[in-house]
Structures are given as C-alpha cells and as structure tokens.
C-alpha cells in the first residue's frame, strides 16, 4: 500500500514520476504528490488521484532529481496537507514514506519541543524533521538518513532528497519494499517493479535494514551498520503489457479473462504423466521429509486465506494429512504453538502483505518449516520462506484478487498431488487428478463464455441490500471468496456460511429481500445441499445456484451451470462465475471497480 517512485538522471523527473505513480495507483489512491530538486525543492501534492496531481503540476516543473508518492491513509485523513512528500521546515529535506512509524507521537513531541512546526498529521513528517536535524552534522545525506532512522521504531520504505545535494536520492527499507531500477546514466527506485518496467528490466531488491544511494551514474547499497553490501541485479521478465487494460474496460475483467492462460502457466512443466505426479522444483524437500509431516497449517490474508481453505481441503483429501487454514493476521498475534512435524504454508499474491510476512518471520523464529505460495518473484515473503511454489500468474493490478486466487488453488492441487503421491495416493487417483488439472484451462474458457448470462443476473440482483453465500465442505471456501469479491467491488453486503450452519442461526435472515448464492457441486453432498435450497425457498428466499445440474426452476430461481471436473478440483472452477458476478454487480452499480473505496492491493502495514 502506498506507492513510491524516485528518479535521478539527465531527464526531467516529473513526467517519469507521474507515469510511475499511475502504475502504482492500485496500491493506494487517496492522495498523491511529487517533489523535484532544481535550485530548491518544488512540490505539488493533492488529495485525489494521480490524474488530479498530473493536472496540478505546471508545464514548467523542471528538475532532474525527484521523488513521488501515491497514498493510502493510515495517519490522518486524505488531504492536501497529509499527502506526501513531507518537507522539513527549511524546505531542504523531502521524504516519501510507505509503512508506519510506531514511535511517531513521541518523536513528534520531542521535535516540537525543539522548534519543529508540523504541517500534517502524518507519522512521515517526523522523518523530514529528524533528517533535517541530523543532516547538519552529517557528511552525506546517506549518513543523515541512517542516523535519523536509528531513532525510528516501525516499518518503512522511504525515499529522501536534499535540496543542497541535487543529483542524489537516498532510499531505505525496513518492512516495506524498495526496488532499484538501473537505467542508462539514470537510476530509478520504487516500491514495486510495476513503476519501473517501462524504463528498465534490471532491478535490485533492497533487504530489510538496507539503504541505497542513487546517482545518475549508479548506486551503492549499505547495511544498517554502514558496511557496503554487494547486490546482483535481477532481470525482470514482466512487460508493460501486464500493466495495461489490454482493451478491457477494467483490469478486473482483464484478469478474470486471462485465467485459462494463467492457470496453464501455473501448471506448466509441473505435471508428470509417466508417474502421475507433480514436480515442484522449488519445494526444497525430499520424499522422506514430505512423509514426516503430520499436519499442514496454511496462513494468508483476505482472498489468500480463502484460497488456503481450498488448499487445506485438497491436502486432506489427496494427501490425507490433517490440514487447516487461518488468517495470518490472527495467527501472528496468538503466540501459536509451532511444531517440528507441521508443514506451514504462507500464501500471498504480492508477497509483501505485512501480516503474512510477520507470521512467517514468527514461524521461522520458532523453528517452523515454511513454504510460500506466492505470485511475485523475489518478494519479501518468497525470500523469507524455505521453499515454495510460484504462481506465474503475472502481475495482478486490480485490487480484488481473481487470477492469483484461482492459481493459488491450482498450486495447492499440485502440492496436494505431490504430497499424496509420496504418501498414499494411488497411481490411478494420481492420473485422475493430473487429467483433471489438464482440463482446467479449457473448462475455464467455457465458464467465461457464460458471461452474458452472469452479467444479466448480476444486474438483476445488484440492488439487493444483502446477499447470503452458502456452500458445504469443498464449496464453503468458494462461498466465502464469492461473498468477499462482492463486498470488495460492489459494496453490497454479503455473508458466507456453511450451508449446514444456515439452520443454526442465519436462516432467520432469509426472505424475499435476501437472495442466496448456493455452491452446489455434483458430489456426495448434493442431496444435503438440495435440502438446504428447499429450506431457503420455503422462506421466500431466492436462490442462485452455481453447480453442475442443468437449470431446474424447482431447485433454484437461477442456475449457472459450470463444467464438471473431479470432485476435489471442482471448487477451482466454481469460484469463477462468482468473480464475474461481483464484477458485473459492481459495474451495474457504477462502482470504481479496480480501486474500491478504502482498500489497497498490498497491505504493507499492520
Ligand atoms: C489486501 C487486499 C486483498 C488481498 C489481501 C492479501 O487485503 O485488499 O484483496 O486478498 O490483501 O494480499 P496478498 O498480496 O498477500 O495475497
């Protein structure tokens, strides 16, 4: 959350910063600002979107060193004053920041006592005043920043410029990502490679505690004790096409529609037909170790957590190991018992969700073995884990996760197949799952072809004050994610319950005003599910059934019929109509589909 861009080189910084901020806007979008250095600092910052900022930047806004920021408010409301960059009172130092300074109140009181005048409510502003004070005695900006950061408790990714040292940017990282981009006689930095790919493919990820000095002719990186560190640049293979809507009206629809390809990419090279097994090269675990685990514990946040519930079910069914999922945000705070014979799996699209990262770090401290199922290669969570599975779904730009959710479920099916085949999954069942996985991309295409029907249904039900989502066992996490998608993008209230629990409370809510979306696969629980549908209809509730049965008005008011796969894999497909449903409900309600209110794509704060 929050996006940072920095530039130093021969060109005008402002257009590069604005373009970069636009690409980072999905991370936060309530206010934005830029500062450039040219015989003093020139600043523009506004409440609103990057487009509002671009309109406020005058044509003559010259300066070849600059930093920019797009914000997701944590300390202080979205406003012009609270927007970054923040400047010291002498307007010499400018800072943009991502993260939270936990001792900001205490530092602020001390700085105020020392004469600093604060112009915003943000925690970031303390950094500008602190650095302005340390810079007086420091030989370099780098030293001033390092000294100031010693007094700071909390998380940060920061970029700093000094009016008296033009041609130089200092960046530092502790818990919030910073990536350097190496250009031809120019250097970039950002909180996310998305802002860099238009200019360079050569990047360097900073580690926590590292600081870097950027000048047009190169960069130096340092550990927190000022020792210089040696960094090898990586080449990123994501191209700018991933960051365009590619003719679709929204990223969300583009990313839903990409799923036949993204699922194929998650599977590519990983299925072995000869032995009916899955090869997952990044696990770093031999068969003996896989057999030694007695439990699997999965952690993630938001949609990642719900995909983890699908994963837990797949592992229990295929590998016969007790498995469960828990929100990482809860797990990290409850002093969990960490067992040596438990395999921990952390899930994250971005690889930088702070709650998930902190949970992984806690697990590692306690000696836990952690695998990551992550989309972003080289991200903090991926680097922290002992091994894992990359999704290869490509960058996900829309705030609501779709293709990464589906690919995570597919990655779990591969992991479950792998673990199952080293334990007691038979070759015949292995073959059945391999073949089922291979069918997924074409079956997703068939589901996408249902879009006109789903669009019509979404328009019909979008005005409902509230919707219930139910599913049983394999269908329950699908229902939870369906409700989450609808809430996130359409702001329609939605609740998800196990279908079996409906009669134990929430049935009281059912009536003509509360339609129910029911996940009803053709599995051993079909009859039980159909009984639940009868109970809902008997209370006057409308039912939208997502399943394999051909439309039957006696069963449900509406039916979305998806292609059948193996029972274990059906949840992967049943979730896709719900993504389209949420998308079209949001469009019908004229919501800001890709940037829903109050949300951010990567939540890098607590
Ligand atoms: C945020 C987003 C959610 C997302 C969650 C986990 O809360 O708004 O849509 O599911 O983070 O993100 P991750 O990148 O860790 O998968």
Boltz pocket constraint, residues with backbone or C-beta under 6 A from the ligand:
constraints:
  - pocket:
      binder: B
      contacts: [[A, 301], [A, 302], [A, 303], [A, 304], [A, 347], [A, 348], [A, 349], [A, 350], [A, 351], [A, 352], [A, 353], [A, 356], [A, 399], [A, 400], [A, 401], [A, 599], [A, 600], [A, 601], [A, 602], [A, 603]]
      max_distance: 6.0
